[in-house]
Amino acid sequence: MARMKTGPAKAPAGRPPAGRWAGVAFRTGELAALCGSPRTANPHPAGSVPARSWSEGWRARTPPAPAARATTAPARHGAEDDTKQESDSDMNLLDKLPDMADAALDTLGANAERLAQSGTAKQRKEAQAVLPAIQAEITARRERKAAAAPPRPAARKTAVKKAAVKKAAATKTA
């Protein structure tokens, strides 16, 4: 009589493996892939069941790499290049500036200033590209608020100041 294998059965592809913690690791691997984390971001010890489950979950949610074309299509007139795609993401951000709340805009400005000084080369480049527009929007909002605010009335002299003025006038005449 053949002896049966003990332990959890292997789960089909795309399904979490048996066991509570292995299933949790599988789901966190899926979530990591959906968030764009690299496969090297596996937090579990190498070779452990949760590490394998995390990797299986990551692979289950990672879209397959596009197949390389045998021939390249000729460049069309007006075809977009990579720099255009980067500026599109900047434009999406710049289009959102007028709709942002003041606090969110201030936070965005502070983050852009920080990244322009201490970020990676790519972050510095992108932050320096959008920083003038953010600062211009902040300045424009402050000017609009100042123009919309009612003018303050001139300060009134208080009774103490009036008494001091009278006393000073009385001592000069005496």
KEKOLRO-803023 format. One record per residue (C-alpha): residue number from 1; x, y, z; residue in one letter. Coordinates in Angstrom, 3 decimals, always signed. Example, Ala and Ser with C-alpha at 12.3 -4.5 7.8 and 13.67 -1.06 7.14 Angstrom:
BEGIN
ATOM:1:+12.300:-4.500:+7.800:A
ATOM:2:+13.670:-1.060:+7.140:S
//
This chain:
BEGIN
ATOM:1:+0.000:+0.000:+0.000:M
ATOM:2:+1.406:+3.423:-1.015:A
ATOM:3:+1.850:+6.002:+1.606:R
ATOM:4:+0.067:+9.330:+1.026:M
ATOM:5:+1.898:+12.597:+1.229:K
ATOM:6:+1.073:+14.626:+4.303:T
ATOM:7:+0.864:+18.384:+4.505:G
ATOM:8:-1.027:+21.033:+2.587:P
ATOM:9:-1.734:+20.428:-1.072:A
ATOM:10:-0.315:+22.815:-3.643:K
ATOM:11:-2.812:+25.451:-4.630:A
ATOM:12:-3.620:+25.991:-8.289:P
ATOM:13:-2.015:+29.024:-9.943:A
ATOM:14:-3.677:+32.273:-8.968:G
ATOM:15:-5.117:+30.837:-5.757:R
ATOM:16:-3.769:+31.300:-2.246:P
ATOM:17:-2.010:+28.256:-0.791:P
ATOM:18:-3.492:+26.353:+2.105:A
ATOM:19:-2.808:+27.632:+5.572:G
ATOM:20:-3.746:+30.910:+7.181:R
ATOM:21:-0.400:+32.699:+7.085:W
ATOM:22:+0.512:+31.427:+3.655:A
ATOM:23:-2.808:+32.845:+2.395:G
ATOM:24:-2.060:+36.186:+4.052:V
ATOM:25:+1.388:+36.261:+2.451:A
ATOM:26:-0.165:+35.440:-0.943:F
ATOM:27:-2.646:+38.315:-0.622:R
ATOM:28:+0.052:+40.778:+0.494:T
ATOM:29:+2.125:+39.695:-2.508:G
ATOM:30:-0.859:+40.436:-4.764:E
ATOM:31:-1.323:+43.824:-3.147:L
ATOM:32:+2.368:+44.635:-3.496:A
ATOM:33:+2.227:+43.824:-7.214:A
ATOM:34:-0.862:+45.985:-7.672:L
ATOM:35:+0.891:+48.872:-5.909:C
ATOM:36:+3.899:+48.520:-8.189:G
ATOM:37:+6.369:+47.160:-5.642:S
ATOM:38:+9.314:+45.240:-7.116:P
ATOM:39:+9.588:+41.508:-6.619:R
ATOM:40:+12.628:+42.116:-4.408:T
ATOM:41:+10.391:+43.802:-1.825:A
ATOM:42:+9.404:+40.418:-0.351:N
ATOM:43:+9.476:+40.987:+3.452:P
ATOM:44:+9.574:+37.283:+4.399:H
ATOM:45:+12.737:+35.239:+5.080:P
ATOM:46:+14.137:+33.705:+1.897:A
ATOM:47:+13.085:+30.095:+1.330:G
ATOM:48:+10.231:+30.161:+3.842:S
ATOM:49:+6.669:+29.149:+2.997:V
ATOM:50:+5.388:+32.740:+3.396:P
ATOM:51:+8.177:+33.995:+1.105:A
ATOM:52:+7.161:+31.513:-1.598:R
ATOM:53:+3.481:+32.386:-1.094:S
ATOM:54:+4.237:+36.114:-1.319:W
ATOM:55:+6.147:+35.563:-4.569:S
ATOM:56:+3.294:+33.471:-6.001:E
ATOM:57:+0.816:+36.205:-5.128:G
ATOM:58:+3.104:+38.829:-6.660:W
ATOM:59:+3.400:+36.783:-9.877:R
ATOM:60:-0.369:+36.178:-9.980:A
ATOM:61:-1.078:+39.934:-10.120:R
ATOM:62:+1.894:+41.122:-12.175:T
ATOM:63:+0.874:+41.777:-15.770:P
ATOM:64:+2.885:+39.795:-18.300:P
ATOM:65:+5.705:+41.654:-20.022:A
ATOM:66:+4.776:+42.871:-23.492:P
ATOM:67:+6.174:+40.705:-26.266:A
ATOM:68:+8.998:+42.300:-28.213:A
ATOM:69:+8.129:+43.087:-31.809:R
ATOM:70:+10.274:+41.508:-34.497:A
ATOM:71:+10.289:+44.723:-36.504:T
ATOM:72:+9.924:+48.260:-35.390:T
ATOM:73:+7.330:+50.443:-37.003:A
ATOM:74:+8.599:+53.542:-38.794:P
ATOM:75:+8.292:+56.731:-36.800:A
ATOM:76:+5.133:+58.622:-37.660:R
ATOM:77:+5.021:+62.357:-38.033:H
ATOM:78:+4.091:+63.838:-34.655:G
ATOM:79:+4.725:+60.611:-32.748:A
ATOM:80:+5.169:+61.142:-29.026:E
ATOM:81:+8.465:+60.307:-27.361:D
ATOM:82:+9.305:+59.501:-23.717:D
ATOM:83:+9.890:+63.135:-22.756:T
ATOM:84:+6.378:+63.971:-23.909:K
ATOM:85:+4.971:+61.277:-21.634:Q
ATOM:86:+6.835:+62.726:-18.636:E
ATOM:87:+5.478:+66.178:-19.360:S
ATOM:88:+1.953:+64.736:-19.644:D
ATOM:89:+2.143:+63.623:-16.010:S
ATOM:90:+3.364:+67.103:-15.091:D
ATOM:91:+0.503:+68.635:-17.047:M
ATOM:92:-2.007:+66.473:-15.200:N
ATOM:93:-0.630:+67.834:-11.944:L
ATOM:94:-0.574:+71.396:-13.246:L
ATOM:95:-4.181:+71.069:-14.416:D
ATOM:96:-5.198:+70.070:-10.884:K
ATOM:97:-3.553:+73.050:-9.139:L
ATOM:98:-6.511:+75.484:-9.415:P
ATOM:99:-8.891:+72.887:-7.937:D
ATOM:100:-6.671:+71.978:-4.978:M
ATOM:101:-7.429:+73.168:-1.455:A
ATOM:102:-5.089:+75.799:-0.008:D
ATOM:103:-3.660:+73.407:+2.594:A
ATOM:104:-3.038:+70.708:-0.034:A
ATOM:105:-1.368:+73.234:-2.322:L
ATOM:106:+0.886:+74.453:+0.515:D
ATOM:107:+1.838:+70.843:+1.304:T
ATOM:108:+2.535:+70.136:-2.366:L
ATOM:109:+4.728:+73.247:-2.544:G
ATOM:110:+6.679:+72.231:+0.562:A
ATOM:111:+7.187:+68.702:-0.802:N
ATOM:112:+8.300:+70.024:-4.198:A
ATOM:113:+10.826:+72.355:-2.525:E
ATOM:114:+12.156:+69.475:-0.414:R
ATOM:115:+12.472:+67.168:-3.425:L
ATOM:116:+14.123:+69.905:-5.506:A
ATOM:117:+16.901:+70.039:-2.917:Q
ATOM:118:+17.250:+66.508:-1.579:S
ATOM:119:+15.488:+64.089:-3.929:G
ATOM:120:+16.912:+61.736:-6.507:T
ATOM:121:+18.013:+63.191:-9.831:A
ATOM:122:+14.647:+62.377:-11.429:K
ATOM:123:+12.708:+63.807:-8.455:Q
ATOM:124:+14.819:+66.992:-8.497:R
ATOM:125:+14.211:+67.447:-12.214:K
ATOM:126:+10.438:+66.941:-11.921:E
ATOM:127:+10.143:+69.085:-8.787:A
ATOM:128:+12.075:+71.943:-10.388:Q
ATOM:129:+9.790:+71.707:-13.416:A
ATOM:130:+6.540:+72.081:-11.445:V
ATOM:131:+7.759:+74.306:-8.594:L
ATOM:132:+7.346:+77.642:-10.470:P
ATOM:133:+3.718:+76.823:-11.325:A
ATOM:134:+2.953:+75.802:-7.728:I
ATOM:135:+4.548:+78.962:-6.324:Q
ATOM:136:+2.696:+81.114:-8.871:A
ATOM:137:-0.631:+79.534:-7.865:E
ATOM:138:+0.096:+80.076:-4.145:I
ATOM:139:+1.046:+83.729:-4.787:T
ATOM:140:-2.049:+84.328:-6.932:A
ATOM:141:-4.320:+82.898:-4.242:R
ATOM:142:-2.755:+85.082:-1.549:R
ATOM:143:-3.181:+88.166:-3.733:E
ATOM:144:-6.833:+87.283:-4.432:R
ATOM:145:-7.490:+86.838:-0.722:K
ATOM:146:-5.833:+90.151:+0.099:A
ATOM:147:-7.856:+91.952:-2.594:A
ATOM:148:-11.116:+90.346:-1.453:A
ATOM:149:-10.577:+91.195:+2.231:A
ATOM:150:-12.335:+94.366:+3.393:P
ATOM:151:-10.016:+97.264:+4.232:P
ATOM:152:-9.247:+97.650:+7.907:R
ATOM:153:-10.404:+100.846:+9.581:P
ATOM:154:-7.787:+103.199:+10.963:A
ATOM:155:-6.837:+102.550:+14.555:A
ATOM:156:-8.807:+104.684:+16.995:R
ATOM:157:-7.177:+106.590:+19.756:K
ATOM:158:-8.041:+105.098:+23.085:T
ATOM:159:-9.054:+107.088:+26.136:A
ATOM:160:-5.623:+106.483:+27.694:V
ATOM:161:-3.858:+107.948:+24.654:K
ATOM:162:-6.217:+110.947:+24.671:K
ATOM:163:-5.506:+111.557:+28.349:A
ATOM:164:-1.760:+111.316:+27.734:A
ATOM:165:-2.004:+113.812:+24.885:V
ATOM:166:-4.004:+116.239:+27.073:K
ATOM:167:-1.509:+115.880:+29.898:K
ATOM:168:+1.438:+116.503:+27.544:A
ATOM:169:-0.301:+119.571:+26.109:A
ATOM:170:-1.005:+120.879:+29.626:A
ATOM:171:+2.640:+120.519:+30.706:T
ATOM:172:+3.871:+122.351:+27.586:K
ATOM:173:+1.655:+125.361:+28.259:T
ATOM:174:+2.607:+125.519:+31.910:A
//
